[in-house]
Amino acid sequence: MVFGNMGNDCATGVAFTRDPSTGTNEFYGEFLVNAQGEDVVAGIRTPQELTIKARKSHGSELPSLEEVMPSIFRELLSVRSQLETHYKDMQDIEFTIQQGKLYMLQTRNGKRTAPAALQIAVDMAKEGLITKAQALMSLKPDLIDQLLHPTLDPKAKKDVIAKGLPASPGAAGGKVVFSADEAVRRSKDGDKVILVRIETSPDDIHGLHAAEGVLTTRGGMTSHAAVVARGMGRPCVAGAGGITVDYAAAKLTVGSVTVTEGQILTIDGSTGEVMVGEVPTVPPQLSGSFGTIMEWADEVRDMKVRANAETPADARQAKEFGAEGIGLVRTEHMFFEGQRIVAMRQMILATDENDRRQALEKLLVMQRDDITELFKIMDGNPVTVRLLDPPLHEFIPHTEAEMASVAKAAGVPLDRVRRRAAELQEANPMLGHRGCRLAITYPEICE
């Protein structure tokens, strides 16, 4: 045993060999004179900084380890260098000083933010500690995905009230709304909104576009909300079962906490956390170490990267991110918005081939324009277009009010919509009436 609390020539501390928030190559940590390790982590005393630079930048009056025990500090710096050279990674270390002698208690690979992980990988490769290939392999793919979206400010306080599935990465805050129409109305007024639904359907697509992020109490990582949000680059927390939504009263409850329409919520689609109030976010930085890592990846990869995209906006963004073509244009995704979904439903609700062909004529014009635009944007890069593969049930609503609205818009009796919804209900959507099976029943669709 060694003791850090035997007098003023003793101390205990915790440190990271680099800054775990930013990744900068600076010794980062805290210590306490005449204390045990518990005292540092329990927060019962105000700790002191390790370096003079950190003390000055944090405006601390308490002297740093560099000032109190300069020879021990130099020894600790030497150990820091030795550990990184050996483990070839940023280390999280604990140490005790007993009567003027330094003892190392433990070391382990330190936890870090996504930006810090990138910075550390790039710096260590440039310092010669690791190779470029090792730097690339040290980074998890989902970490890169996180960096393409706004993230929560790591220094900000957050009041987490619930947790769901991290369905689409990124963080967003805004006023709570419980309907797609309200999301559109408020966003037109300049408000940032979070759309909260028990579950979403294609009818909510305009609300998903208008919202900063989406929160559902049902559904999983492959639910409608999750898939559409990921496609749009919107943060999504799905299946937050601890939340109860009351549409009529326009409120949600979690235990003793109630959030009404118009109040602020923040969601983190990378962790699944739901927070009351606005938590500051940090915008994505796609230059600097991110750019370096992507250049290094280009040097060693032997696969080309194509995007999933079906709208001109998605295609442009994919090209900006470096996609070398579109691997899959899911043509049914072109018909979720505005007048497009009306024509799509007209086609689904048609009772004979003639009515179906009239609706298909409308869809053809929209599709031809979109695909022409995709080819122009991709400028000679390959574009793979999949024939219409619509899970028809996703285009027909299920609530009585929504069915009435569709019947009115399509100019058909409500009974027909009800009957069609029942006919299209699928036990297994992946094996439903779509793709080649749809083409056998209605060859004019593929035509």
ZAMARGU-4260 file (C-alpha; in steps of 0.2 Angstrom, whole numbers, plus 5000, padded with zeros to 4 digits):
<rodrens>
0) 5000/5000/5000 | 5005/5018/4997 | 4997/5033/5005 | 4994/5050/4997 | 4988/5057/5014
5) 5003/5056/5025 | 5007/5075/5024 | 5011/5089/5012 | 5024/5079/5003 | 5011/5067/4998
10) 4997/5068/4984 | 4986/5058/4973 | 4980/5062/4955 | 4971/5056/4940 | 4977/5061/4922
15) 4975/5058/4904 | 4991/5058/4893 | 4981/5069/4881 | 4965/5080/4882 | 4951/5067/4881
20) 4939/5081/4875 | 4949/5089/4860 | 4963/5076/4858 | 4976/5090/4859 | 4993/5083/4864
25) 4993/5091/4882 | 4994/5083/4899 | 4977/5083/4906 | 4972/5080/4924 | 4970/5084/4942
30) 4978/5081/4959 | 4976/5084/4978 | 4989/5087/4990 | 4988/5076/5006 | 4973/5065/5000
35) 4968/5048/4994 | 4962/5044/4977 | 4944/5044/4983 | 4945/5062/4987 | 4949/5067/4969
40) 4934/5057/4961 | 4922/5060/4975 | 4922/5079/4972 | 4923/5083/4991 | 4938/5095/4988
45) 4942/5106/4974 | 4957/5098/4964 | 4972/5107/4957 | 4978/5107/4940 | 4994/5097/4934
50) 5002/5111/4923 | 5004/5129/4925 | 4996/5132/4908 | 4980/5123/4913 | 4980/5132/4930
55) 4981/5149/4920 | 4968/5144/4907 | 4955/5139/4920 | 4959/5154/4931 | 4963/5144/4946
60) 4972/5152/4961 | 4978/5135/4968 | 4996/5130/4963 | 4999/5116/4950 | 5009/5100/4952
65) 5022/5108/4941 | 5024/5122/4954 | 5022/5112/4970 | 5033/5097/4966 | 5043/5101/4950
70) 5054/5086/4950 | 5039/5074/4953 | 5030/5083/4938 | 5045/5080/4927 | 5046/5061/4932
75) 5027/5060/4928 | 5030/5068/4911 | 5043/5055/4907 | 5031/5041/4913 | 5017/5049/4901
80) 5029/5047/4886 | 5034/5030/4891 | 5016/5023/4893 | 5011/5031/4876 | 5026/5024/4867
85) 5022/5006/4874 | 5003/5006/4872 | 5002/5017/4857 | 4986/5025/4863 | 4981/5039/4874
90) 4981/5033/4893 | 4970/5036/4908 | 4982/5035/4923 | 4981/5036/4942 | 4996/5040/4953
95) 5000/5043/4971 | 5015/5053/4978 | 5020/5047/4995 | 5034/5057/5005 | 5041/5064/4989
100) 5041/5047/4979 | 5030/5044/4963 | 5020/5028/4962 | 5010/5023/4947 | 4994/5014/4952
105) 4986/5010/4935 | 4985/5014/4917 | 4972/5010/4904 | 4966/5016/4886 | 4957/5032/4890
110) 4939/5036/4885 | 4938/5051/4873 | 4925/5060/4862 | 4923/5057/4844 | 4933/5073/4838
115) 4947/5068/4851 | 4948/5051/4844 | 4951/5058/4827 | 4964/5071/4833 | 4974/5058/4843
120) 4974/5045/4829 | 4981/5058/4816 | 4993/5066/4829 | 5000/5049/4834 | 5003/5044/4816
125) 5012/5060/4812 | 5023/5058/4828 | 5028/5041/4822 | 5020/5031/4836 | 5008/5022/4825
130) 5006/5019/4806 | 4993/5027/4795 | 4984/5010/4794 | 4984/5008/4813 | 4977/5025/4815
135) 4963/5021/4803 | 4960/5004/4811 | 4959/5012/4829 | 4943/5022/4824 | 4926/5013/4824
140) 4915/5017/4809 | 4900/5023/4820 | 4912/5036/4827 | 4914/5044/4809 | 4895/5044/4807
145) 4893/5054/4823 | 4905/5067/4816 | 4894/5070/4801 | 4880/5077/4813 | 4879/5090/4826
150) 4884/5083/4843 | 4880/5088/4861 | 4893/5100/4869 | 4903/5088/4880 | 4904/5102/4893
155) 4886/5106/4894 | 4874/5100/4908 | 4860/5089/4903 | 4844/5083/4912 | 4841/5065/4905
160) 4822/5060/4908 | 4821/5045/4896 | 4831/5033/4885 | 4827/5025/4869 | 4836/5017/4854
165) 4850/5027/4845 | 4841/5026/4829 | 4849/5040/4819 | 4865/5049/4825 | 4866/5068/4829
170) 4859/5079/4842 | 4845/5092/4841 | 4834/5102/4852 | 4818/5111/4849 | 4800/5114/4854
175) 4790/5098/4856 | 4776/5095/4843 | 4764/5080/4842 | 4759/5081/4824 | 4767/5083/4807
180) 4756/5098/4802 | 4760/5107/4818 | 4779/5104/4815 | 4777/5112/4798 | 4767/5127/4804
185) 4779/5130/4818 | 4795/5128/4807 | 4787/5141/4795 | 4786/5153/4809 | 4805/5151/4812
190) 4804/5138/4827 | 4815/5123/4828 | 4804/5108/4833 | 4806/5090/4839 | 4792/5079/4832
195) 4786/5067/4845 | 4775/5052/4839 | 4770/5036/4846 | 4775/5029/4829 | 4777/5038/4812
200) 4769/5033/4795 | 4772/5040/4777 | 4759/5053/4782 | 4771/5061/4794 | 4785/5064/4780
205) 4782/5083/4779 | 4783/5084/4798 | 4800/5074/4798 | 4806/5086/4785 | 4801/5101/4795
210) 4808/5095/4812 | 4826/5095/4818 | 4824/5078/4825 | 4811/5064/4829 | 4806/5055/4845
215) 4795/5039/4845 | 4789/5029/4859 | 4787/5013/4849 | 4797/5005/4835 | 4815/4999/4833
220) 4831/5003/4823 | 4822/4998/4807 | 4806/5007/4810 | 4798/5020/4798 | 4804/5034/4809
225) 4822/5027/4810 | 4824/5023/4792 | 4817/5039/4785 | 4827/5050/4798 | 4843/5041/4794
230) 4840/5045/4775 | 4836/5063/4779 | 4851/5065/4791 | 4839/5069/4805 | 4843/5063/4823
235) 4831/5050/4829 | 4827/5042/4846 | 4815/5027/4843 | 4806/5015/4855 | 4808/5026/4871
240) 4795/5015/4880 | 4796/5025/4896 | 4787/5040/4888 | 4768/5041/4887 | 4761/5052/4874
245) 4744/5059/4875 | 4739/5067/4858 | 4723/5074/4864 | 4731/5084/4879 | 4746/5088/4868
250) 4759/5082/4881 | 4771/5068/4885 | 4775/5061/4903 | 4789/5051/4910 | 4786/5047/4928
255) 4783/5063/4937 | 4789/5074/4923 | 4777/5081/4910 | 4782/5090/4894 | 4768/5100/4885
260) 4768/5106/4867 | 4779/5120/4864 | 4791/5116/4878 | 4810/5112/4874 | 4817/5095/4872
265) 4834/5089/4866 | 4837/5072/4859 | 4854/5063/4856 | 4852/5050/4842 | 4869/5044/4845
270) 4865/5038/4863 | 4846/5037/4863 | 4845/5050/4877 | 4830/5062/4879 | 4833/5078/4889
275) 4822/5092/4896 | 4827/5109/4890 | 4840/5115/4877 | 4857/5107/4878 | 4870/5116/4867
280) 4876/5107/4851 | 4893/5107/4842 | 4892/5108/4823 | 4901/5095/4813 | 4919/5099/4807
285) 4923/5090/4791 | 4940/5098/4789 | 4956/5096/4799 | 4959/5079/4806 | 4943/5072/4798
290) 4949/5077/4781 | 4966/5069/4785 | 4958/5053/4790 | 4947/5052/4775 | 4962/5056/4764
295) 4972/5041/4772 | 4957/5030/4770 | 4957/5034/4751 | 4975/5029/4750 | 4972/5011/4757
300) 4954/5007/4752 | 4951/4995/4737 | 4932/4998/4737 | 4923/5012/4729 | 4909/5020/4740
305) 4892/5024/4733 | 4877/5032/4741 | 4859/5027/4744 | 4850/5042/4737 | 4833/5046/4728
310) 4831/5064/4728 | 4842/5078/4720 | 4846/5085/4738 | 4852/5068/4744 | 4862/5065/4729
315) 4871/5082/4730 | 4875/5079/4748 | 4882/5062/4744 | 4893/5069/4731 | 4899/5083/4743
320) 4904/5068/4755 | 4914/5060/4742 | 4902/5047/4735 | 4907/5040/4718 | 4890/5036/4712
325) 4873/5030/4718 | 4872/5012/4722 | 4854/5011/4725 | 4840/5023/4720 | 4824/5016/4729
330) 4811/5023/4717 | 4797/5021/4730 | 4805/5034/4741 | 4802/5047/4728 | 4783/5047/4732
335) 4782/5052/4750 | 4779/5070/4748 | 4765/5083/4744 | 4756/5079/4728 | 4767/5064/4725
340) 4759/5053/4739 | 4741/5059/4733 | 4745/5051/4715 | 4753/5036/4723 | 4738/5033/4733
345) 4727/5036/4718 | 4737/5022/4710 | 4735/5010/4725 | 4716/5013/4727 | 4712/5011/4708
350) 4699/4998/4705 | 4704/4994/4687 | 4719/4995/4675 | 4713/5011/4666 | 4712/5021/4683
355) 4729/5014/4688 | 4737/5019/4671 | 4730/5037/4674 | 4739/5038/4691 | 4755/5030/4684
360) 4755/5044/4670 | 4757/5057/4684 | 4770/5047/4693 | 4780/5044/4677 | 4783/5063/4675
365) 4789/5065/4692 | 4800/5050/4691 | 4808/5055/4675 | 4812/5072/4681 | 4820/5066/4697
370) 4830/5052/4688 | 4836/5065/4675 | 4842/5077/4689 | 4851/5062/4698 | 4861/5058/4682
375) 4865/5076/4680 | 4871/5078/4698 | 4882/5062/4697 | 4890/5068/4681 | 4895/5052/4673
380) 4897/5042/4689 | 4886/5026/4690 | 4868/5027/4696 | 4859/5010/4699 | 4840/5013/4698
385) 4829/5000/4707 | 4812/4997/4699 | 4797/5002/4710 | 4797/4991/4725 | 4784/4999/4736
390) 4777/4991/4752 | 4760/4997/4748 | 4753/4996/4766 | 4765/5010/4770 | 4757/5022/4759
395) 4739/5019/4766 | 4735/5027/4783 | 4728/5016/4797 | 4718/5028/4808 | 4700/5033/4804
400) 4704/5051/4803 | 4718/5049/4791 | 4708/5037/4780 | 4694/5050/4779 | 4707/5063/4774
405) 4714/5051/4760 | 4697/5047/4754 | 4693/5065/4752 | 4709/5069/4743 | 4708/5055/4731
410) 4689/5057/4728 | 4684/5040/4733 | 4672/5032/4746 | 4679/5030/4764 | 4674/5011/4763
415) 4686/5009/4748 | 4701/5016/4758 | 4696/5005/4773 | 4695/4989/4763 | 4711/4993/4754
420) 4720/4995/4770 | 4714/4979/4776 | 4719/4970/4760 | 4736/4977/4761 | 4740/4973/4779
425) 4755/4963/4779 | 4762/4950/4792 | 4779/4951/4784 | 4783/4967/4775 | 4798/4960/4767
430) 4788/4946/4759 | 4773/4957/4755 | 4764/4962/4739 | 4779/4972/4732 | 4794/4970/4720
435) 4792/4956/4707 | 4776/4950/4715 | 4768/4967/4712 | 4774/4967/4694 | 4765/4950/4691
440) 4748/4957/4698 | 4750/4974/4689 | 4762/4973/4675 | 4758/4991/4670 | 4768/4997/4685
445) 4784/4990/4679 | 4780/4995/4662
</rodrens>
